[in-house]
Amino acid sequence: MFASRAAVLAFLGRTLLALPVALALWYLASPWLDALAAHAARPAIAAMSDGTIAAPEMRDRRAYFKVTLRAPYAGARTAPPAEAQLDVTVSIYTFGIALFAALSAGARFSRRAAPIAIGLAVLLLLPAWGVAFDAMKQLATTRELAPYLGFSEATRTAIALAFQVGSLLLPTLAPVALWVALNYRAIR
Amino acid sequence: MARFAVTFVLVLVVLFGLELTPPGQAVVRPWTGGVAAASAAVVRAFDGSALAQGKTLYDPRSGFGVTIEAGCNGVEAMLVLLAGILAYPAPWRSRLAGLAVGAVAIQALNLVRIVSLFYLGQWNYAWFEWAHLYVWQALIMLDALVVWLLWMRSVGNRADPAPVPA
């Protein structure tokens, strides 16, 4: 546990000092981090939509997914495949890695290689959740694609909830929760 | 640790799910309107030109406005703090006190966020985007973490009294 209230406030001060540096480093690395998250999200989007997805194109911190969906079989009247272009601002899902780095730098007990490596590894892949469900939300809310996707109301609700978790909670909660979990004994 | 983690996740999922339901939104929407009104009052205290309409804070002179959407009303950070406080073993009185202080700390910083974004957006949109999407998101969650750490320390101090000399 932090020895005193002053120790917590000193931790806050060091974290606030480290945060701009961490955000600058994240910004420099974000083209690669964003691409990694987008590529990791691709199989998840393909599996959930039952479609074919080309490798994402990365431009200006956004990932562009070209999705091809097959129409349900209806004999001779089967419709041709549908194509959709989805774009996701990936950087809003990857910046949490900077917060984790700043938190790790903020306390002496969390400046350890193994927990930092574990946290960074998780935060390299976790943004794929946000990217995948951002893309799925776009697909599920496009009325013209409903017959191709065949989603039930429950599935659409689950996608909406997963998108909200991925966009509102995970980007900032995941780094904090990881930092707490990886240093729980020291914090407590 | 495992008990804390499981309880935290379960409580957070339930609270977050409740927030998204129609009854939850019936609370969150007026709350967000209140945040916009409070932000307008703070801005008016400085230059007297901001108005709030629903969840939108705008400047009638320049026409610039910011809409307070989910994620910008401080509710999610309060839910995270609530889950952290409920998951940690502590007397209910301490929990309620921690939640009250934490809610004030989060909402006070959130007012600073909204007012700063309101001015920043009128000055430079690129900086507004940066502050809105990355910097303030991190700062609000850091606020919740620091409140929780301070609260946990105060609970720990009360739970582990100094040894009485024999």
Chai-1 contact restraints between the chains, C-beta under 6 A:
chainA,res_idxA,chainB,res_idxB,connection_type,confidence,min_distance_angstrom,max_distance_angstrom,comment,restraint_id
A,M1,B,G156,contact,1.0,0.0,6.0,A-B,restraint_1
A,F2,B,R153,contact,1.0,0.0,6.0,A-B,restraint_2
A,V8,B,L149,contact,1.0,0.0,6.0,A-B,restraint_3
A,V8,B,L150,contact,1.0,0.0,6.0,A-B,restraint_4
A,L12,B,V146,contact,1.0,0.0,6.0,A-B,restraint_5
A,I92,B,L133,contact,1.0,0.0,6.0,A-B,restraint_6
A,F95,B,Y134,contact,1.0,0.0,6.0,A-B,restraint_7
A,L99,B,A138,contact,1.0,0.0,6.0,A-B,restraint_8
A,L168,B,G71,contact,1.0,0.0,6.0,A-B,restraint_9
A,L168,B,E76,contact,1.0,0.0,6.0,A-B,restraint_10
A,T172,B,Q137,contact,1.0,0.0,6.0,A-B,restraint_11
A,T172,B,M141,contact,1.0,0.0,6.0,A-B,restraint_12
A,L173,B,V80,contact,1.0,0.0,6.0,A-B,restraint_13
A,V176,B,M141,contact,1.0,0.0,6.0,A-B,restraint_14
A,V176,B,L145,contact,1.0,0.0,6.0,A-B,restraint_15
A,Y184,B,M1,contact,1.0,0.0,6.0,A-B,restraint_16
